[in-house]
Amino acid sequence: MIEITDSTFEELVLKSDKPVIIDLWAEWCGPCRMVGPPLSEISEDYDGKVVVGKLDVDANPATTMKYGIRNIPTVLFFKNGELVDKQVGAVPKGHYLTKLEPLL
């Protein structure tokens, strides 16, 4: 998984030629720790097909505000630079895959 920031968001997400999954999280968020492992597995399983990244909401307020993030963990799904889906709250890996598969 890659680290995404306000300054790298456009290049890594909006200009990506692959689908992008972003985990919006914060260090103090307990449920956020449950999202990392399944997304790390997806990053490995779909290496070269999907970009998987993390964005710290406390350190990157511009992106957080732009997408109206009020609850974390939130996982955003992008394709061709457009937000196409999101998941609020921690869910099993299969739930993320259900949202990812149509984007491939």
Beta strands, then each sheet from edge to edge (+ up, - down):
strand 1: 2-3
strand 2: 20-25
strand 3: 51-56
strand 4: 74-79
strand 5: 82-88
sheet 1: 1+ 3+ 2+ 4- 5+
end
